[in-house]
Amino acid sequence: MTTPAQLGFRMPAEWEPQEAVWLSWPHKQESWPDAFAPVPGVFVELARNIALSELVRINVADEAMADGVRNLLENAGVPLSQIRFHLNPTNDAWVRDHGPIYVVRNNETGQRERALTDWKYNAWGDKYPPYDLDNQVPRRIGEEFGEQRFEAGIVLEGGSIDVNGEGLLLTTTSCLLNPNRNPHLTQSDIEQKLRDYLGVQEFLWLGDGIIGDDTDGHIDDITRFVSADTIVTAVEPNTDDENHAPLQENLELLKRIAGERSLKIVELPMPGPVYYEEHRLPASYANFLITNGHVLVPTYRHANDQLACDILQDLFPTRKVVGIDCTPLVWGLGAIHCVTQQQPALTSGT
């Protein structure tokens, strides 16, 4: 079978031009036990800010659900001209992981073409069944848009990888090599799949994720590309904090890797421990979303909120950094990047 890479496709960096950002509207109350009520309001804020520079595509179960969401958005002053509803039933709201991962190429006439890659989704190692509806989302989107879809045939979540658009991919061994994903594949096998389907060439493998992360160490909670040659990585200076050691190990590993490739590293603080009752939550500022005009950063009512936003603002001088309170959202064990998935634009310009 011809692979996306053989056809010249590659996964674009998140800062490249976007047509839209996908959301899967939240409805599974068990994902936020006894605290679901404020969650749709966080999604409204996300939609409001995304709509300032691009379309917001929302997966809903049916027209009745679309009407309810439409009323929420309209009452909050979100311009409905920027909203598109798509009848794609889901089990849960984590579209970063169950949605399509897009790839692009420029054809012989210089026109941008878009396709989607469709990976198996097993709810982070079969932790939260059922996930049958979530697994159908990329196929349904591909059919709706009439776009080429490539089935990779292995388990992969969008939050477990990050790319610079020029051949480098960031990920973690704790997630991609976890036996609850693809126990029959070696690291070399997985790298080849990523080369074939995402058009990457080199891999930056980090170690463990942060405490409370039920995804087994998604990269979008710890380390992200912010330009082709610059990486931000979360650090926890408090040596008594459980996150200090794994993040320090990742920082040292990243320094060795980055030094070989002339990559710059910028340290991003953690917000300190965030709890719901006795549960330590995976709160991290690295779970931001880049849109055409903004960088949407999760905040947690912590003293480091402004510092993190200021660091990211320096790194994105042409975009406005906006903090969004994700304290209610992260009780579901994810934040902004986890509930969004960008759709690249069909133009390579801004």
N, C-alpha and C positions, 0 to 999 in steps of 0.2 A: 504494500500500500504506500502511496506517495504521502510523505509527511508534510506538515506545514513548513518546516524549515527548508525542505527540498523545493518548495514552491516560493521561497523567499519571504515567508511570514516571520514575524518576530513579535514578542510581547513588548508593547511600548511602556516607557516609564510613566508613572502616574502624573507627572507634570506636563506631559504632552497634551495637545488639544483634545478636549472631550466634547462629545455630543450630549451626553447625559450621565446621570448617576442613578443606578438601580437601588431601590429599597424593596424589601419584602415586609409588608405591614405587620406589626406584631399582633398576635392573637392568642398565643399559647401561654396562658396565665401561669402554668407550672414552671415556666422558665424564669419567672420572677415571683417565687412563692410568697403569697400574702402581701405583695408590694407591686402588683402590676399597674395599678391606677395611674401613676405618673409617667409610665413608659411611653404611651402614645404621644404625650406632650413633648418628649425629647425628640421623637421622630418628626413632629411638626416643626420644631426648631431646625432640625437638619434640613428638612424640605425647604424651609424659608430661606436659609442661607445658600443652599445649592441652587435654588431657582434664581438667584441674583445673577448667575453667569451661565446657566445651562438648563436643559430640561431635567425634570425629575420623573423617572419611570418607576411606577409602584406596582408590585405584584399583589393582587388581591384574589380572594377565592371566588367572588361573584359580584354581580352588579349591586347587590344590597350592601356588601362590604365597601364597594367603591363609593356608594352614596354616603355612607357613614364617614369615611375618610375625607371625602370631598367637603362635607359640612365642617369637619374639624379644621381643615386647611383654610376654608373660606372665612370662618369665624376668627381665625388668627391673622387674616390679612395676607395670606399667601396667594400670589397671583395664579389663578387656575389655568391661565394660558400657558404656563410653564410646566404643567402637570400632565402626565399621561398615565392612564390606568391600563393594566394588562391582566387578563384573567388567567392567572397562573396560581392555582392553589398551592399552598406550602404547609409543611408541618411546623415550621418555626421561622424566625426572622433573620437568620444569619446568612444573608445573601452573599457576603464575601466568600463564604465557603461552599454554598450550594449553587451559586450563580455561575454563568459562563466566565471563563477567562479569555479575554479577547486578544487576538493577534492582528497585525496590520502588515501591509506591504505597499510599495509604490509600483504600479504596473509600468509597462513599456512606454506609456504616454505620460507618465508622471502622476497619474491619478491615484489617490489613496484608496486601497481596498481593505475591507475588514472581514474577518472570519472569527469563529469562536471555537475554543477548545472545550471539550466536555469530558470531565474527569469523574470517576466514581466518587460518591460521597457516602460515608458510613457513620456520620455523626461522631467524628473524633474517636474512632475505634469502637463503634457500636455502643457508645455510652448512653444515647438517648433515642431509642427507637420509639415510634416508627419514623422513617425518613424517606419513605417511598415517593411522596409528593415532591420533596425537595430535590430528589435525584432526577426528576423529570423536567425541572425548570430550564436547564440549558437547551434541551431538545425542543421544548415548546417555544422558547425565544427564537431559536434558529429557524423553526418553521414559520413563525409569525413574520420574521423579517426577511425570509427567503435567503438567508445567508449560509454560506458553507460552514459545516460543522464537522470537527475532527474528534472522534472518540479515542481518547488516549488509552483506555483500558486498565488504568490503575487508579488507586485512591490518591487524591491530592486536594487540599483545600487552599483557596486563594490567600488566606491569612498566613499560610506557612511559607510563603515565598515573597521576595521583593526583588525588583530588577532596576537596573539603571538605563535600560533601553539600548545599551551599546554592548551587550554580550555578557554582563556580569549578573549573577543571581545570588542573593542572600537567602540562607535557610538555616535550620538547626538539625543536628543529628537526633536530638531527643524526640523530634516529631517525625521527620521523614523516614528515619530508620527504626521507628517504633514497630514492634511486631504486630501491633493491632491495626496497622495500615496495609502494608504489602510484605508479609512475612516471607514470601517466595522470592523477593528481589534483593539483590545486593546493592550497595551504595553505587557501584558502577552502573548497574542496570537502571537505577533511578535517574542518575545523571544523564544517561543516554536518552531516556524518555523525555526529560526536560529539554535536552538539546533538540530532539526531533520535533517536539510539539510547541515549544516556546521560543525557539531560535536563539537560545543562549549558548555561550561557549565555555565560560568559566564559572566556578562555584566557590562561594565564601561560606564555609560551614562553621557555624557557631555551636555552642553546647546546649545547656539547659535554659528553660524559660523561667518566668517569674512565679512566685508562690501564688497559689489560687487559680492558676491557669489550667482549666480542664482540657485544653487542646494538646497537652503534652509539649508545649513550648513553641507556640507560633511566633514567628519572627516579627510580626507587626506589633507585638507588645514590647519588643526590646531594641531592635536595630532597624533603621530604615535608610534608604537612599534619599537624599534631598537634591542631588544633582548628579551628573555623570561621574564626578570624581569626589563627592563629599557624602559622608555617612554620619547620621546622628545615632548615638547609642545610649541607652538608659544606664545610669549609674546610681548606686545607693551608698553614700559615704558613711552612713552609720553602721559601724562594724557589728553592732548588736542586732541589726535587722537581718531577717532570713534571706532577703534579696541581695545582701551585700556580696556574699561569696560567689554565687553564680554570675552576677552581673560583672564582678571584677574579673572573673575568669574569662568571660566573653570579651571584655575590654582588652585584656592582655592578648588574647588570641587574635582579636581584630587588629590590634596594633602590628602584630607580626605579619598578618595577611596584607594589611593596607600598605605597610612599608614596602612590600615587594611590588606593589602596583601603583605607588605614588598617589594613594587615596588619602584624603583629609578626613579626620575623625573629630566630631564635635560631641561633647558630653552633654546629655540631657538629664536633668535631675528626675528622681522619682518623687511622687507625692507623699511618701511615707505610708504607713499602714492605713488602709481603708477597710472598714469592717461593716458587715451587716449582721447584727447580733454577734455571734461568736465566730462568724465566717470571715476569714481574710480573703479579700477580693483582689483580682488581677488588675488593679488600677495602674495605668501607665500613660504618660503623655505621648509616648511613641505611637499610640493608636490613633493618630491623626489622619485626616483625609485631605488630599490636595484636589482642589477643583480649578476651573479656569481662572477664577478671580480671587479665590480665598484658600486659606488653610484652616480647616475646622479642627480644633484641638479639644480633646476631652479635659474637663477640669473637675476637681473633686473637693472644692471648698477647703483648700489647703494653702498654706503660705507660699508654696512653690508654684502655684498656678500661674501667677503673673511672670515669674522668672522663666518658666518653660515657654510661655507665649512670646516673651521678649527674645529668647534665643532663636525660636523658629522664625520670628519676624525678621531678624537679621539675615536669616538664610533664605528668605523668600521676599526680597525687597519689592517685587512687582505684584505681590499678592497681599491681601489683607488677612492677617491672622485673627481668627475669632474663637474665643473660648466658649464652649458650651458645657453647662453643668451636666455631667454624666454620672453623678452619684446614684440616681435611681437606676440608670441603665446598666451599670457595671455589676449590680446585684445579679443580673443574668449571666455574668462572667464574660462580658465583652463590652466594647465601647464603640466609638464612631466608625473606625475602619472595619470592624467586624460586621456592621449592619449595612454597609454600602459596597457597591461594586461599580467602577467606572466603565462607561462605554466610549471608546475612542471616537473622535470625529473623523469624518470622511474627507478631511483636508489636513494637510501637514502644516498649514499656517495657523496663526493665532486668531 
